[in-house]
Amino acid sequence: MSGGGAEKVFCNLVNEISRYEGVNVSLLLCANVGPNIKHIDKKVDIFYLTSNPSSIKIALSSIKMWNILKKINPDCLFSTLEISNSLNVTIGALYKKIYNRELFIVTREANTLTDVNNQLQKRARSSFVFDRIYTKFVSNADFVIANSVDTKNDICKFRSVKKEKVRVIDNPVLFGNPLKDKEVLPPLNENKNSHFRLVSVGRLTYQKNHLFTLSVAKYLKERGYDFLLDIYGEGEEEDALMEYISQNGLHNYVSLKGYATNVLNVLSNYDLFILSSRWEGFGNVIVESLSRGLPVLSSDCPGGPSAILTDNKLGRLSTLCVQNYVNLIVELIESDTHTKRLFRVNYANKYHSKHIAKKYFDVLSNRGDASNEDF
């Protein structure tokens, strides 16, 4: 239950659906690790396959899933990400067959399968193995949930899933009491025409493409702009990013801030959010930034960004061109207004978990009778 977007989505869904009358929710995790575990509602029973997050250890411990299923005796088995999905459509499906259970199996795809160049994504060897297993046995799932139209198209194309079995449902990004303008709207930066406060949030990985964001920072510096760029996240590319910052004299401009426990609390301190991903599943942090009134500049990559940023008052999409990014940074910050910020906050509320969880529950509980229309 790490701090990634897919894990946050599951955390929000589990907590929201567990409040429904007559519904019992249990959570089976591959490993007893991650910051989101502490956010799970106490009424939810949590089971673990292992305390070790390594893929090999999880695979070796997967037989425990059988005994847990016998104990829980679920009506629906719902999963996300490669490892959990592969276990769902193999062990879950085998349990269903042997015990002749009317178990409804639903998986969720958290990312597109292609990148910004329409090429299949690079995957770690362990992820690749589980992904191949999932692809081979995904036909055992009754439904597959995708978080964007691009993700649905990839599922149908590369996993050979019939489009009638795939539902598109937005991510439940926001939780708690619905946001109110006056509670979250930060004041406009009085010095926005001379000093930019930029922020990016995401794992420090190849997918998130933070090296491109640093190249934008380098260009801003060379053109004499006064700015600060804070990047929140952890990952295997941290050393490479630190080296780039050092080699290009960006220490006074760029900071790697590490993992943010509550990203919503920090977003209000900035003028603009930047996303430079090669691909996305949905783009939770785009919604989180909008909910704090920030304009968003995102790469026009496969996944959710183009579905979220449907109005220029919300932000802009761009190719991965440094000059384009710089021009749009200046334009979006200098043209920002209080009215636009109010618009973004109100728009973000459509992605509140109270609304989205109901759409998920309709699919999970209707046992195949859910509408063929995407949500």
CORWO-V103872 format. One record per residue. N is the residue number from 1. RES is the residue in one letter. SS is DSSP state (helix for helix, strand for strand, loop for the rest). PHI is phi in whole degrees, -180 to 180 (NA if undefined). Layout:
n-><N	N>
res-><RES	RES>
ss-><SS	SS>
phi-><PHI	PHI>
This chain:
n-><1	2	3	4	5	6	7	8	9	10	11	12	13	14	15	16	17	18	19	20	21	22	23	24	25	26	27	28	29	30	31	32	33	34	35	36	37	38	39	40	41	42	43	44	45	46	47	48	49	50	51	52	53	54	55	56	57	58	59	60	61	62	63	64	65	66	67	68	69	70	71	72	73	74	75	76	77	78	79	80	81	82	83	84	85	86	87	88	89	90	91	92	93	94	95	96	97	98	99	100	101	102	103	104	105	106	107	108	109	110	111	112	113	114	115	116	117	118	119	120	121	122	123	124	125	126	127	128	129	130	131	132	133	134	135	136	137	138	139	140	141	142	143	144	145	146	147	148	149	150	151	152	153	154	155	156	157	158	159	160	161	162	163	164	165	166	167	168	169	170	171	172	173	174	175	176	177	178	179	180	181	182	183	184	185	186	187	188	189	190	191	192	193	194	195	196	197	198	199	200	201	202	203	204	205	206	207	208	209	210	211	212	213	214	215	216	217	218	219	220	221	222	223	224	225	226	227	228	229	230	231	232	233	234	235	236	237	238	239	240	241	242	243	244	245	246	247	248	249	250	251	252	253	254	255	256	257	258	259	260	261	262	263	264	265	266	267	268	269	270	271	272	273	274	275	276	277	278	279	280	281	282	283	284	285	286	287	288	289	290	291	292	293	294	295	296	297	298	299	300	301	302	303	304	305	306	307	308	309	310	311	312	313	314	315	316	317	318	319	320	321	322	323	324	325	326	327	328	329	330	331	332	333	334	335	336	337	338	339	340	341	342	343	344	345	346	347	348	349	350	351	352	353	354	355	356	357	358	359	360	361	362	363	364	365	366	367	368	369	370	371	372	373	374	375>
res-><M	S	G	G	G	A	E	K	V	F	C	N	L	V	N	E	I	S	R	Y	E	G	V	N	V	S	L	L	L	C	A	N	V	G	P	N	I	K	H	I	D	K	K	V	D	I	F	Y	L	T	S	N	P	S	S	I	K	I	A	L	S	S	I	K	M	W	N	I	L	K	K	I	N	P	D	C	L	F	S	T	L	E	I	S	N	S	L	N	V	T	I	G	A	L	Y	K	K	I	Y	N	R	E	L	F	I	V	T	R	E	A	N	T	L	T	D	V	N	N	Q	L	Q	K	R	A	R	S	S	F	V	F	D	R	I	Y	T	K	F	V	S	N	A	D	F	V	I	A	N	S	V	D	T	K	N	D	I	C	K	F	R	S	V	K	K	E	K	V	R	V	I	D	N	P	V	L	F	G	N	P	L	K	D	K	E	V	L	P	P	L	N	E	N	K	N	S	H	F	R	L	V	S	V	G	R	L	T	Y	Q	K	N	H	L	F	T	L	S	V	A	K	Y	L	K	E	R	G	Y	D	F	L	L	D	I	Y	G	E	G	E	E	E	D	A	L	M	E	Y	I	S	Q	N	G	L	H	N	Y	V	S	L	K	G	Y	A	T	N	V	L	N	V	L	S	N	Y	D	L	F	I	L	S	S	R	W	E	G	F	G	N	V	I	V	E	S	L	S	R	G	L	P	V	L	S	S	D	C	P	G	G	P	S	A	I	L	T	D	N	K	L	G	R	L	S	T	L	C	V	Q	N	Y	V	N	L	I	V	E	L	I	E	S	D	T	H	T	K	R	L	F	R	V	N	Y	A	N	K	Y	H	S	K	H	I	A	K	K	Y	F	D	V	L	S	N	R	G	D	A	S	N	E	D	F>
ss-><loop	loop	loop	loop	helix	helix	helix	helix	helix	helix	helix	helix	helix	helix	helix	helix	helix	loop	loop	loop	loop	loop	loop	loop	loop	strand	strand	strand	strand	strand	strand	loop	loop	loop	loop	loop	helix	helix	helix	loop	loop	loop	loop	loop	strand	strand	strand	strand	strand	strand	loop	loop	loop	loop	helix	helix	helix	helix	helix	helix	helix	loop	loop	helix	helix	helix	helix	helix	helix	helix	helix	helix	loop	loop	loop	strand	strand	strand	strand	strand	loop	helix	helix	helix	helix	helix	helix	helix	helix	helix	helix	helix	helix	helix	helix	helix	helix	helix	loop	loop	loop	loop	loop	strand	strand	strand	strand	strand	strand	loop	loop	loop	loop	strand	loop	loop	loop	loop	loop	strand	loop	loop	loop	loop	helix	helix	helix	helix	helix	helix	helix	helix	helix	helix	helix	helix	helix	helix	helix	helix	loop	loop	strand	strand	strand	strand	loop	loop	helix	helix	helix	helix	helix	helix	helix	helix	helix	helix	loop	loop	loop	loop	helix	helix	helix	strand	strand	strand	loop	loop	loop	loop	loop	strand	loop	loop	loop	loop	loop	loop	helix	helix	helix	helix	loop	loop	loop	loop	loop	loop	loop	loop	loop	loop	loop	strand	strand	strand	strand	strand	strand	loop	loop	loop	loop	loop	loop	loop	loop	helix	helix	helix	helix	helix	helix	helix	helix	helix	helix	helix	helix	helix	loop	loop	loop	loop	strand	strand	strand	strand	strand	strand	loop	loop	loop	loop	loop	helix	helix	helix	helix	helix	helix	helix	helix	helix	helix	loop	loop	loop	loop	loop	loop	strand	strand	strand	strand	strand	loop	loop	loop	loop	helix	helix	helix	helix	helix	loop	loop	loop	loop	strand	strand	strand	strand	loop	loop	loop	strand	loop	loop	loop	loop	helix	helix	helix	helix	helix	helix	helix	helix	loop	loop	loop	strand	strand	strand	strand	strand	loop	loop	strand	loop	loop	helix	helix	helix	helix	loop	loop	loop	loop	loop	loop	strand	strand	strand	strand	loop	loop	loop	helix	helix	helix	helix	helix	helix	helix	helix	helix	helix	helix	helix	helix	loop	loop	loop	helix	helix	helix	helix	helix	helix	helix	helix	helix	helix	helix	helix	helix	helix	strand	helix	helix	helix	helix	helix	helix	helix	helix	helix	helix	helix	helix	helix	loop	loop	loop	loop	loop	loop	loop	loop	loop	loop>
phi-><NA	-70	-93	-75	-63	-63	-68	-65	-60	-65	-59	-64	-65	-59	-65	-71	-69	-64	-85	-70	-64	80	-113	-107	-118	-116	-121	-106	-107	-65	-146	-87	-143	114	-73	-81	-59	-70	-94	-74	-58	-65	-77	-89	-78	-114	-122	-128	-79	-161	-96	-104	-79	-68	-61	-64	-64	-65	-61	-69	-94	-64	-62	-63	-60	-60	-67	-67	-62	-63	-73	-77	54	-76	-90	-138	-120	-122	-141	-148	71	-58	-64	-63	-63	-65	-67	-62	-86	-111	-65	-61	-67	-67	-59	-60	-74	-65	-94	52	-90	-85	-86	-91	-103	-130	-114	-131	-96	-92	-142	-66	-100	-117	-102	-64	-99	61	-105	-59	-69	-74	-131	-64	-58	-64	-64	-62	-63	-63	-64	-65	-62	-61	-61	-67	-112	-62	-63	-74	-80	-77	-145	-123	-102	-113	-98	-160	-64	-61	-64	-59	-61	-66	-60	-67	-77	-96	-107	56	-93	-64	-62	-68	-96	-114	-112	-99	-133	-61	-75	-84	-86	-98	-145	80	-69	-52	-70	-120	-50	-68	-77	-120	-76	-78	-70	-65	-68	-65	-106	-64	-81	-124	-141	-100	-112	-109	-141	-136	-132	163	-54	-84	-132	-55	-58	-76	60	-68	-61	-65	-60	-66	-67	-67	-62	-60	-65	-60	-63	-65	-91	85	-76	-96	-155	-130	-123	-107	-117	-103	151	-131	163	-72	-95	-59	-62	-65	-68	-63	-65	-63	-60	-67	-66	-109	59	-103	-57	-84	-119	-123	-131	-92	-95	80	-76	-98	-61	-134	-64	-61	-71	-101	-63	-66	-87	-125	-99	-157	-104	-119	-127	-127	-62	-78	-159	-139	-85	-125	104	-54	-67	-63	-64	-60	-68	-62	-67	-105	86	-78	-72	-121	-112	-128	-66	-86	-97	-59	117	-80	-51	-70	-78	-86	-87	-94	-139	-63	-72	-83	157	-141	-104	-148	-68	-80	-123	-58	-61	-62	-61	-61	-60	-74	-59	-63	-62	-67	-72	-70	-98	-70	-139	-61	-62	-65	-67	-60	-60	-66	-61	-66	-63	-63	-64	-66	-102	-75	-61	-61	-82	-74	-60	-62	-68	-63	-63	-59	-75	-67	-103	-87	52	99	-94	-64	-58	-74	-76	-78	-100>
